[in-house]
Each structure stands twice: as structure tokens, then as C-alpha cells.
Amino acid sequence: MNFKLPTLVSTVAVILFSGSLHAQETKKYDYVEAFKPFFYPQTGTATRSASGQPGHAYWQNSADYHLNVSLNEDKKEITGTAEITYTNNSPDKLGFLWLQLDQNLFAKDSRGNGVVPLSGSRNGAHGEEFNGGYKIKSVKLDGKKEVQYTITDTRMQIDLPKELKANGGVAKIEIEYSFVSPDYGSDRMGIQDTKNGKIFTMAQWYPRMCVYDDVLGWNTLPYIGASEFYLEYGNITANITVPANHYVVASGELLNEKEVYSKEEINRWNEARNSDKTVMIRPESEIGKNKASGTKTWKYKITQARDFAWASSAGFILDAARINLPSGKKSLAISAYPAESAGEKAWGRSTEYTKAAIEHYSKKWYEYTYPAATNVAGNEGGMEYPGIVFCHMDSKGEDLWGVTDHEFGHNWFPMIVGSNERLFAWMDEGFNTFINGLSTEAFNKGEYYRKPNLARSGTYLLTDSLEPVMVGPDNMKERSIGALAYYKPGTGLDVLRETILGPEKFDKAFRTYIDRWAFKHPTPWDFFHTMENVSGEELNWFWRGWFFNKWKIDQAVKNVKYINGDFKNGVQITVENLGQLPMPTTVQLKFKDGTAQTEKIPVEVWKRNAEWTFKVDSTKEIDEVKLDPNSVVPDVNLENNSKKPA
């Protein structure tokens, strides 16, 4: 999901005007607390190794879906049947099953509506008055008679007539349902009016299995808006019936191309599959020429996926280009947008952006796994699903690159690496924010890249007014989500890569984490263990301070003294660690002749010291000694980071 810049700016303003952060720093640095042992709550288990990889007995359940759905454009109503094949690979017998009914967020009496403050929220339906939520017509098990079920807000519990066997037991569930779509569905789905017809962006549109795992058993936290999703993997087919003049794009591969496209359009698709340049499939000039009445069914399939989304409109412009993957395989970048969004300064470059993002992440981290990557213009600020994303139709230029890159970055976190977004938003949003920075630097020779000054972010990210990163998104102030789910964990990975481990060590460890947990369910501990085991470095002090606590970074130059008062004899420099979160310390000596020299102090110095004095054998007169010369470490007080010789 995309967190809009105005929200970030307002958050920064609140923090900056709340008072001086370093003035609040009253505690002295406690090195025992920073580096104390026993950070990990348990040793390795049969399912999760202490090395950070899945254990020898790791298991996870699976859910395959066959979905039939019809769109009533006038009523804004979805009517469907979900056939779910659920496989219990756990060692436990299951007496009941839990499913997610996320559309129930939009029911008037939902818990999600109940937590919206008078000041409003980006979550929920923005005050829209309508009869939202699922209407369940029937629930059947194994093709037989209906079974008993209980709906509690956004969850459904199905009681099984007999326990589902462990280690491979299969249950087949069939649910008939309908719902009226909100116009603005918690910034994740909705309906957008355009001059050539409505755009329907459909997500959370069918009942989905809750995850049963080795950590919590059934994961049944309700969907109340801020937190996202935790889903099982499986294969999904969908038959989507819409008005005959509509065009549908969706997760995965279109199976009935000849039934829904003209011969000329199919020729254009084939041209796009062999072109690195964007090919127009349905230009603006052809909108409105399809006068067909009745309905048309579009058939899609996606494999090894955790979710499925789609979009439909009579007003879509469609274009596409080939995506080149490292293995030699090909995928397809597709864009669907209204005439209002067209043009080279806007969505005319969407397919170029999509192709570049997918190719970069595939080469850098892990190869993209789906046959297409589709960018849809809707009324969402930005939202991600396997193989398809929704971005705002008004985005253009740098903003459109940023949201496109961000949403497709989510195909790695959490579409490939399936973490629990309900609990740990930072494991998808934060990781994605981090990889977005590298992608933007690489795109088109840095067209939109501006090197960040991370040092100055300390006053924003390390404030007492924010909750810890490890707090779930439903358990923090909404204004904190941008900082704690996106920017602080993203910056933390920047610091880990550039300052603590170095790019080579970090990249190897991060790739290993992705490879180990592709299409699986990692916890934060699996990530922490992997990064330490692969890099060979002790990092519990960093996890403890950056993610679990609100520790501050404040390092200072205390003294700069020439030995025996003569610069030709060298210099003694004393640095201090004033904040509770230590860091490797980079010290730059800037000489009056314009040259410079850099000294590195390892983090281990701060294991038993609050200040450190060292000698530099220099023979030049010093103009200034400065910490963190490249501005890559957030610091709450930059005023004490430099000093001239006494």
C-alpha cells in the first residue's frame, strides 16, 4: 500500500513542533542494556531453525480457489460462488475452520467503522452510507448439505461435522455470496467515475481462508482497516462475468483470449509480448466503439498465489510491453487507465515504469513469478495484489513512478515472502520502502533519484511520540503508520546495509532470506536469525533498539586535542555515545589543506564504553572533526557531531 506524502509531511510537522528531541534525552547510555544476551525468546524448533531457515518439519496449509463472479454495474453489486479446496498439512486435527470476510468492514455495525474517529480516516468507506458487507446465501462442505457457521464481524467459523485429518486432510467448501461494493473501499478497492464509464477495482471480494500456522494456530485478527492481510498460498482460477463492453484485467494469465478480444487486439498483444517498447492494445480512439450488449466472461488463472484481484471498465485504454527476466523467461507489463490519465507525462509511461521495476527486482533479489504485471488506474492511493496493482488515476511523472515502483515492489513483500501483515506491517511496507530506494536510483540513470540525508531523519524517526516499530498497525496512531510501517524500518535497512554490514554482506543475507522464505510464512525472528547467520555478525543490539524500543542515536565529538599541542605530533579524538542505541562510528578529519581522512570505530567499542579516545597519526593542521560525513546515520542531535581542535 502507498502512504501518501502529505500524511508524512503533516506527521513530521507534528513531531518537529513538539519540542527538541535531544533536549528530552536524560538517560545515560547503558552498554549492558544495549548488548545484553538472550535476545531470542526460544531456540530452534522442528519448524523454524535457529539459523533462520524453515526447519526440517516446516509445514503450512494451502488453499486453492475456483471463483465464479458476476458484476452488476448499475447496482455496483458482486454476486459469486467461491469453491475452496483447503489442505491441512499441519500435524493437528481441525474441528473447525476460520475464513476472512473482509467486505464486512463496510457493514454499518462493523468494528472497523466503530474505530473511525470524528476527524475521519483513510480506512473504511469514508462515511459512505450504503448496505455493505457480505450476504451469505449458503455454505456447503464437500459438495453435500449446508454446514453450520458463525459470522463475527469480518470472520466466519465453520463447524466441521467431523475433524479434518492432520498431515494432508482436505476439505472442500462452497460459498454463495453477494455484496455491494463501496465507492472508496478503505483505499484498497472501489469504483471510480470517468467520462467513458466507471472503473471497478475489485479486491477482498471473495471469502478467504485464515492462516493456520505453527506460531499462533488460527490467525483470526479482525480486519478493521489499517492492518492488511495474512493469507495461504494456492492456485486460483476465476471466471469473471461483466457487461460485454467492459475490458477486464486481473491477477495471472488470461485463459480465453480469443473469446474476449478481437483479432486485431490479439495481434497487438502478440506484438507487445515481443517488444521492449510499449505497444498500444486498445487506444483512446477505440473507446466507445464496442457496442456489444449482454455480458461476457473473462477467465483467469494464477498459480502459487496468496490472493486474486481484478478490474473492469468500458473506459480502459490498454497498453503493454515485454518483461525480460534473468532466467530468460518473459512476463508482460500491462497498463489499464482511462482517457483522463493518458499522456507521456502521466499513465503513458506506466508500462515503462512497471517493466523497469519488475526487471530490477528480479535481477537484484528474486525472479518475478507471474505471467503478467498489470498497473490499473483507479481511486486508490496505491494498493498491491499478486500480479496486479491499483494506483491513483491522477498520478503522473515522479509520483506515478514512485507509486508504481512501490506497489510492484510488494510482489516480493508480501506476495513472494508471505509475512503476517496484520501483525508486522514493517515486514512488507518497510522492506518494500527499502528496496524502492535502490530501484529508484537504478531507474533511467536516476531520473527521479535524490540521495536522502538520513542523518536529518533522526528527529522524525527517533522521537518519543512514536510507538515502537514492532507495534501492530491497529495498535498505533494512524498518523504514526507512515513512520513505523514504512520509513523507520526502511531506513533501518539502509543503515544496516550502508553502515553496519556493508552492501555485499547485506545483499547476500537479504537474498538468502527471500530465497528461504519464498511462498512461506516467516516471522521477525526468522528474518533476524537469517541476517545474523548469513552475515556472521551479532545484531541483537540493533534489533532491540530500532525495532523493539524507541532508543535514540546520538553520537558526539567530545574533544579534539593535538598531542603536546602540535598538530605535527598527531591528534587525540574523544567521541561519545550519548543515545541508548549504539552504532559503528565513522569519524572524518578535514584538514585545512582541503584533504580529508576517515577513521572507523567498530560497534564493539560501545560494548563496555560510553566514550572512546583514540589517536590519529596525522601531520596536518585540522580544520574540523566530523561524525558520519556521508549523512547515513539518523541522529537526534547533529549539533554535537563536529568539533574543531581545542
C-alpha positions in Angstrom: 0.0 0.0 0.0 1.2 3.5 -0.6 1.5 6.1 2.2 0.9 9.5 0.7 3.4 12.3 1.1 1.0 14.8 2.6 0.5 12.4 5.5 4.3 12.2 6.0 4.7 15.9 5.9 2.0 16.5 8.5 3.5 13.8 10.7 6.9 15.5 10.5 5.3 18.8 11.4 3.7 17.4 14.5 7.0 15.9 15.6 9.2 18.9 14.9 6.9 21.3 16.7 6.6 19.0 19.8 9.9 20.2 21.1 13.6 19.4 20.8 14.2 15.7 20.8 17.8 15.8 22.1 16.6 18.0 24.9 14.5 15.1 26.1 17.4 12.8 26.3 18.0 12.4 30.0 19.3 8.9 30.5 22.9 8.0 30.2 24.0 5.3 27.7 23.8 1.8 29.3 26.0 -0.5 27.4 24.9 -3.6 29.4 21.3 -2.9 28.4 22.2 -2.3 24.8 24.1 -5.6 24.4 22.5 -7.8 27.0 22.2 -11.5 26.0 19.2 -13.7 25.5 17.5 -11.6 22.9 15.9 -14.5 21.2 12.9 -15.9 23.1 13.5 -19.5 22.1 16.0 -21.8 20.4 15.3 -23.5 17.1 12.3 -25.8 16.7 11.4 -28.6 14.2 9.5 -26.0 12.1 11.9 -23.0 12.4 15.6 -23.4 12.7 17.7 -21.2 14.9 19.7 -20.4 11.7 16.7 -18.5 10.4 15.6 -21.1 7.8 12.5 -23.3 7.7 13.0 -26.3 10.0 13.2 -29.9 8.9 9.5 -30.3 9.8 8.2 -27.0 8.5 4.7 -27.1 7.2 2.0 -24.8 6.0 -1.6 -25.3 4.9 -2.8 -24.4 1.4 -6.0 -23.0 -0.2 -7.0 -23.4 -3.8 -9.9 -21.3 -5.1 -12.2 -21.7 -8.1 -14.2 -18.4 -8.3 -17.3 -17.5 -10.3 -18.4 -13.9 -10.1 -20.7 -11.5 -11.9 -20.7 -7.7 -11.8 -23.9 -5.7 -11.9 -22.7 -2.3 -13.0 -25.8 -0.4 -12.2 -26.3 -1.9 -8.7 -22.5 -1.9 -8.0 -23.1 -5.5 -6.8 -20.9 -8.5 -6.9 -22.5 -12.0 -6.9 -20.4 -15.0 -6.7 -19.6 -18.6 -5.7 -16.3 -19.5 -4.1 -15.2 -23.1 -4.3 -12.3 -23.6 -1.8 -10.1 -26.7 -1.6 -8.3 -26.4 1.8 -5.5 -28.8 2.6 -4.5 -29.3 6.3 -0.8 -30.1 6.2 -0.4 -29.4 9.9 0.2 -32.2 12.5 -3.1 -31.1 14.2 -6.7 -32.3 13.6 -9.0 -29.4 13.0 -12.6 -29.4 14.3 -13.5 -26.1 12.7 -12.2 -23.7 10.0 -11.9 -19.9 10.1 -12.4 -17.7 7.0 -11.9 -14.0 6.4 -14.9 -12.0 5.3 -13.2 -8.7 4.7 -16.1 -7.0 2.9 -17.8 -6.9 6.3 -15.6 -4.0 7.2 -18.1 -1.9 5.2 -21.2 -3.1 7.2 -22.6 -0.2 9.2 -22.1 -2.0 12.5 -18.5 -3.3 11.8 -15.7 -2.9 14.3 -13.8 -1.1 11.6 -16.5 1.6 11.4 -16.6 1.6 15.2 -12.9 2.8 15.5 -13.1 5.6 12.9 -12.6 8.9 14.8 -14.7 12.0 14.2 -11.7 13.5 12.4 -12.0 10.8 9.8 -9.6 8.1 8.5 -8.3 6.8 5.2 -9.7 3.4 6.4 -13.2 2.3 5.9 -15.7 3.8 3.4 -15.1 7.5 4.2 -18.6 7.9 5.6 -20.3 6.5 2.6 -23.8 5.3 3.6 -24.7 2.0 1.9 -25.6 -1.6 2.8 -22.1 -3.0 2.7 -20.8 -6.4 3.8 -21.3 -10.0 2.6 -24.7 -11.5 2.2 -24.1 -15.3 2.6 -26.7 -17.4 0.7 -25.2 -20.8 1.5 -22.2 -22.6 2.9 -21.6 -26.3 1.8 -19.0 -28.8 2.7 -17.6 -31.5 0.4 -20.5 -30.9 -2.1 -23.1 -32.0 0.5 -25.7 -30.3 2.6 -25.1 -26.9 4.2 -23.0 -26.8 7.3 -23.3 -24.7 10.4 -21.3 -21.4 10.5 -21.0 -18.4 12.7 -20.1 -14.9 11.4 -18.4 -12.5 13.8 -17.6 -9.2 12.2 -15.0 -10.0 9.4 -14.6 -13.7 10.3 -16.6 -16.8 9.6 -16.2 -20.0 11.7 -17.3 -23.2 10.0 -18.0 -26.1 12.4 -17.0 -29.4 10.8 -19.2 -32.5 11.3 -16.0 -34.5 11.8 -12.5 -33.4 12.4 -10.3 -32.6 9.4 -7.4 -35.1 9.3 -3.9 -33.9 10.0 -1.0 -34.2 7.5 -3.0 -33.8 4.3 -6.7 -33.8 5.2 -8.7 -32.0 2.5 -12.0 -30.0 3.0 -14.0 -28.7 0.0 -16.1 -25.6 0.8 -18.6 -23.9 -1.4 -19.9 -20.5 -0.5 -22.6 -18.5 -2.4 -22.5 -14.8 -1.6 -23.0 -11.2 -2.7 -22.1 -7.7 -1.7 -22.5 -4.1 -2.8 -19.1 -2.5 -3.5 -18.2 0.7 -1.7 -17.1 3.6 -3.9 -14.0 4.0 -1.7 -13.0 0.7 -0.1 -10.5 1.7 2.6 -8.1 2.9 -0.1 -7.7 -0.7 -1.3 -10.6 -1.2 -3.8 -13.5 0.8 -5.1 -15.4 2.5 -8.0 -14.1 5.5 -10.0 -16.2 7.5 -12.3 -14.6 8.5 -15.6 -16.1 10.2 -18.8 -16.1 6.8 -20.6 -17.5 4.7 -17.8 -16.9 3.5 -14.3 -13.7 1.7 -13.3 -14.3 -1.1 -10.9 -11.2 -2.2 -8.9 -12.1 -5.3 -7.0 -10.2 -6.7 -4.0 -11.1 -8.6 -0.9 -14.1 -9.7 -3.0 -14.4 -13.4 -2.0 -14.2 -15.4 1.3 -10.6 -16.3 2.0 -9.1 -18.8 4.4 -7.4 -17.6 7.6 -3.9 -18.9 8.1 -3.4 -21.8 10.5 0.4 -21.8 11.4 2.9 -23.1 13.9 3.1 -19.8 15.7 -0.5 -18.9 16.7 -2.6 -21.7 15.3 -5.6 -19.9 13.7 -4.8 -16.2 12.9 -8.1 -14.5 13.3 -7.5 -10.9 14.0 -10.4 -8.9 12.5 -9.9 -6.6 9.5 -10.6 -3.1 10.9 -8.9 -1.1 8.1 -5.3 -0.2 9.0 -3.7 -3.7 9.0 -3.5 -5.6 5.8 -3.6 -9.4 5.2 -2.1 -12.8 6.1 -3.1 -15.4 3.5 -2.4 -19.0 2.5 -0.8 -19.9 -0.9 -2.6 -21.9 -3.6 -3.8 -21.9 -7.2 -6.7 -19.7 -8.1 -9.0 -19.7 -11.2 -11.6 -17.0 -11.7 -14.5 -16.7 -14.2 -15.4 -13.0 -14.2 -18.7 -12.1 -15.9 -19.1 -8.4 -16.7 -21.0 -6.2 -19.2 -20.0 -7.2 -22.7 -18.5 -3.7 -23.5 -16.1 -4.0 -20.5 -12.5 -5.0 -20.5 -11.1 -7.0 -17.6 -7.6 -7.2 -16.3 -6.7 -9.5 -13.4 -4.1 -11.4 -11.4 -2.4 -14.1 -13.5 -2.9 -15.3 -17.0 -5.9 -14.8 -19.3 -7.2 -18.2 -20.5 -9.8 -17.3 -23.1 -8.1 -14.5 -25.1 -9.9 -15.4 -28.4 -13.3 -15.1 -26.7 -12.9 -11.6 -25.3 -10.5 -9.8 -27.8 -10.8 -9.1 -31.5 -8.3 -10.5 -33.9 -6.7 -7.1 -34.3 -6.3 -6.8 -30.5 -4.8 -10.2 -30.2 -2.3 -9.3 -32.9 -1.3 -6.3 -30.8 -1.0 -8.5 -27.7 1.4 -10.7 -29.6 3.4 -7.7 -30.8 3.7 -6.5 -27.2 4.9 -9.9 -26.0 7.9 -9.4 -28.3 8.5 -5.7 -27.7 10.6 -3.8 -25.2 8.7 -0.6 -26.2 5.1 0.0 -25.1 2.6 -1.3 -27.6 -1.0 0.2 -27.7 -3.5 -2.6 -27.4 -6.7 -0.5 -27.1 -6.1 3.2 -27.9 -8.3 6.0 -26.7 -9.7 6.3 -30.3 -11.3 2.9 -29.9 -13.1 3.6 -26.6 -16.9 3.5 -27.2 -16.8 1.6 -30.4 -17.6 -1.7 -28.6 -21.4 -1.5 -28.6 -22.0 -5.1 -27.5 -24.8 -5.8 -25.1 -25.4 -8.5 -22.6 -22.4 -10.0 -20.7 -19.0 -11.5 -21.4 -17.0 -13.9 -19.2 -13.2 -13.5 -18.7 -11.3 -16.5 -17.4 -8.0 -16.1 -15.5 -5.7 -18.3 -13.6 -2.8 -17.7 -11.2 -0.6 -20.3 -9.5 1.2 -20.2 -6.2 -0.5 -17.0 -5.2 -1.9 -15.7 -1.9 -4.7 -13.6 -3.4 -6.5 -12.5 -6.5 -7.7 -9.1 -7.7 -9.3 -7.7 -10.9 -10.5 -4.5 -12.5 -13.2 -3.9 -15.1 -14.3 -0.9 -17.2 -15.6 0.1 -20.6 -13.3 3.1 -20.5 -9.9 1.4 -20.3 -7.0 2.3 -22.5 -4.8 -0.8 -22.6 -1.1 -1.0 -23.5 1.7 -3.5 -22.8 5.4 -4.4 -23.3 7.6 -7.4 -22.7 9.4 -8.0 -19.3 12.8 -9.7 -19.6 13.6 -12.0 -16.6 17.1 -13.2 -15.6 16.4 -16.8 -16.4 15.4 -16.0 -20.0 11.7 -16.3 -19.2 9.4 -13.5 -20.2 6.5 -11.8 -18.5 4.2 -8.9 -19.7 3.9 -5.4 -18.3 0.3 -4.1 -18.8 -1.4 -0.8 -18.0 -5.1 -0.1 -17.9 -6.2 3.5 -17.5 -8.9 6.0 -18.5 -8.6 8.7 -21.2 -8.2 11.3 -18.4 -4.9 9.7 -17.3 -3.4 9.4 -20.8 -0.2 11.1 -22.0 3.5 10.8 -21.8 3.7 12.9 -18.6 1.2 10.6 -16.9 0.0 7.0 -17.5 1.5 6.8 -21.0 4.7 5.8 -19.1 3.1 3.4 -16.7 4.1 0.3 -18.7 7.7 1.6 -18.9 7.7 2.1 -15.1 6.2 -1.4 -14.5 8.7 -3.1 -16.8 11.7 -1.3 -15.2 10.6 -2.1 -11.6 9.9 -5.8 -12.3 13.2 -6.3 -14.2 15.2 -4.5 -11.4 13.8 -6.5 -8.5 14.1 -9.8 -10.5 17.7 -9.2 -11.1 18.6 -7.8 -7.7 16.6 -10.1 -5.4 14.4 -12.9 -6.7 12.9 -13.6 -10.1 9.3 -12.4 -10.7 7.0 -15.5 -10.9 3.8 -14.3 -12.6 3.0 -14.2 -16.3 1.9 -10.6 -16.2 2.3 -7.4 -14.1 -0.7 -5.1 -14.5 -1.0 -1.5 -13.4 -4.6 -0.2 -13.1 -5.6 3.4 -12.7 -8.4 3.7 -10.0 -9.2 5.8 -7.0 -6.8 4.1 -4.6 -3.7 5.9 -3.5 -1.9 2.7 -4.2 -2.6 -1.0 -3.4 -0.9 -4.3 -4.3 -2.1 -7.8 -5.2 -0.4 -10.7 -6.9 0.4 -9.7 -10.5 -1.8 -6.6 -10.3 -1.7 -3.2 -8.5 -4.1 -0.3 -8.3 -2.7 3.3 -8.4 -4.4 6.6 -8.5 -5.6 7.8 -11.9 -4.3 11.3 -11.2 -0.7 10.2 -10.5 1.9 11.4 -13.0 5.6 11.8 -13.5 7.7 11.2 -10.4 4.6 10.4 -8.3 3.4 7.8 -10.8 6.9 6.2 -10.9 7.0 6.2 -7.1 3.6 4.5 -6.5 4.1 2.1 -9.4 7.5 1.0 -8.2 6.3 0.7 -4.6 3.2 -1.3 -5.4 5.1 -3.7 -7.6 7.8 -4.0 -5.0 5.1 -5.6 -2.9 5.2 -8.6 -5.2 8.3 -9.5 -3.3 7.0 -8.5 0.1 4.5 -9.9 0.9 3.4 -11.7 -2.3 6.5 -13.9 -2.6 7.7 -13.7 1.1 4.4 -14.2 2.8 4.8 -12.5 6.2 1.9 -11.7 8.6 0.8 -8.1 7.6 -1.9 -8.0 10.3 0.8 -8.1 13.0 4.0 -6.9 11.3 3.3 -4.2 8.7 7.0 -3.3 8.6 7.9 -6.7 7.2 6.2 -5.8 3.9 5.9 -2.0 3.9 9.3 -1.3 5.4 11.2 -3.9 3.4 9.5 -2.6 0.3 10.3 1.0 1.1 14.0 0.0 1.4 14.1 -1.8 -2.0 12.3 1.1 -3.6 15.2 3.4 -2.9 17.6 1.1 -4.7 15.2 0.7 -7.6 14.6 4.5 -8.0 18.4 5.0 -8.0 18.7 2.5 -10.8 15.7 3.7 -12.9 16.6 5.5 -16.1 20.0 6.7 -14.8 18.5 8.1 -11.7 15.7 10.2 -13.4 13.8 10.6 -10.2 16.5 9.8 -7.6 17.6 12.2 -4.9 20.1 10.9 -2.4 18.5 11.1 1.0 20.1 12.8 4.0 19.4 10.0 6.5 21.2 11.9 9.3 18.4 14.5 9.4 15.7 11.9 9.7 16.7 11.2 13.3 14.4 14.0 14.6 11.5 12.3 12.8 12.1 8.6 13.3 13.6 8.6 16.8 11.0 10.6 18.7 9.3 9.6 21.9 5.9 10.4 20.4 6.1 7.4 18.1 5.3 3.9 19.2 7.9 1.1 18.6 8.1 -0.4 15.2 7.0 -3.9 16.5 3.6 -2.5 17.5 0.9 -3.7 15.0 -0.7 -1.2 12.7 -4.1 -1.4 14.5 -2.2 -0.7 17.8 -0.6 2.6 16.8 -1.9 6.1 16.0 -2.9 6.3 12.3 -0.5 9.3 11.9 2.3 7.0 13.1 1.8 4.4 10.4 3.9 6.2 7.7 6.8 6.4 10.1 6.6 3.0 11.7 5.5 0.7 8.9 7.3 2.4 6.0 10.1 4.9 6.8 11.7 3.8 10.1 12.1 0.1 9.1 13.1 1.1 5.6 15.7 3.5 6.9 16.8 0.8 9.4 17.6 -1.5 6.5 19.5 1.4 4.8 21.6 1.8 8.0 22.1 -1.9 8.3 23.3 -2.1 4.6 25.4 1.0 4.4 26.8 1.4 7.9 26.7 -1.8 9.8 27.1 -4.7 7.4 28.1 -3.2 4.1 26.3 -3.8 0.8 28.0 -7.1 -0.1 27.2 -8.8 3.2 23.8 -7.3 3.5 22.7 -8.2 -0.1 23.8 -11.8 0.3 21.9 -12.1 3.6 18.8 -10.4 2.3 18.7 -12.5 -0.9 19.1 -15.6 1.3 16.1 -14.5 3.5 13.9 -14.1 0.4 15.0 -17.4 -1.1 14.5 -19.3 2.1 11.0 -17.9 2.8 9.6 -17.6 -0.8 6.0 -18.7 -0.6 6.3 -19.4 3.1 5.4 -17.6 6.3 8.4 -16.0 8.1 8.3 -14.3 11.5 10.5 -11.4 12.5 12.7 -13.9 14.3 13.3 -15.8 11.1 14.5 -12.6 9.5 16.7 -11.6 12.4 18.3 -15.1 12.6 18.9 -15.2 8.9 20.6 -11.8 8.7 22.9 -12.7 11.6 23.7 -16.3 10.4 24.5 -15.3 6.9 26.4 -12.1 7.7 28.2 -13.6 10.7 27.5 -10.5 12.7 25.8 -10.1 16.1 22.9 -7.7 15.6 20.7 -8.2 18.6 21.6 -4.7 19.8 20.2 -3.2 16.5 17.0 -5.3 16.5 16.4 -4.4 20.2 17.0 -0.7 19.8 15.5 0.0 16.3 12.5 -2.3 16.2 11.5 -3.2 19.8 12.3 0.0 21.6 12.4 3.7 20.9 16.1 4.1 21.5 17.8 7.2 20.1 21.1 7.5 18.2 23.2 10.4 19.5 26.9 10.3 19.0 29.1 13.3 19.6 32.7 14.6 19.2 33.7 15.5 22.8 37.3 16.5 22.4 39.9 17.1 19.6 43.4 17.8 21.0 46.7 17.9 19.3 49.4 15.8 21.0 51.6 18.1 23.0 49.8 21.0 21.4 51.4 20.4 18.0 49.4 19.1 15.0 52.6 17.6 13.6 52.5 15.1 16.5 49.1 13.8 15.6 45.8 14.2 17.4 43.7 12.5 20.1 40.0 12.5 19.5 37.3 11.6 22.0 33.8 10.5 20.8 30.8 9.8 23.0 27.8 7.5 22.6 25.0 9.5 24.3 21.9 7.8 22.9 20.9 4.3 24.0 21.3 2.8 20.5 25.0 2.4 19.6 26.3 2.5 16.1 29.6 1.9 14.3 31.2 5.3 14.3 32.7 7.0 11.2 35.0 9.9 12.0 36.2 12.3 9.3 39.2 14.6 9.8 39.0 17.6 7.5 42.4 19.3 7.1 43.0 22.9 6.3 44.7 22.0 3.0 41.3 20.7 1.8 42.1 17.0 2.1 40.3 14.5 4.5 41.0 11.3 6.3 38.4 8.8 7.6 38.7 6.6 10.7 36.3 3.7 11.5 35.3 2.7 15.1 33.6 -0.7 15.4 30.4 -1.0 17.3 32.2 -3.4 19.7 33.8 -0.3 21.3 30.4 0.6 22.8 30.0 -2.8 24.4 31.8 -1.5 27.5 32.4 2.2 26.9 30.2 5.3 26.8 33.1 7.3 25.4 36.2 6.4 23.4 39.5 8.2 22.9 41.8 7.2 20.0 44.9 8.6 18.4 45.3 9.5 14.7 48.9 9.8 13.3 48.3 12.9 11.2 50.8 15.7 10.5 48.4 18.2 9.0 46.5 21.0 10.7 42.9 20.0 11.3 40.0 22.3 10.3 37.2 20.1 11.8 36.5 16.6 13.0 33.0 15.4 12.0 31.0 12.2 12.6 29.0 10.5 9.8 30.4 12.6 6.9 28.1 10.9 4.4 24.9 11.5 6.5 23.8 7.9 6.5 23.0 7.5 10.2 19.9 9.2 11.8 21.0 11.2 14.7 18.8 13.2 17.1 21.3 16.0 17.6 23.5 16.9 14.7 24.9 20.0 16.6 27.3 17.9 18.6 28.6 15.8 15.6 31.5 18.1 14.8 34.2 19.9 16.6 37.3 22.0 15.9 40.6 21.4 17.7 40.9 22.9 21.2 
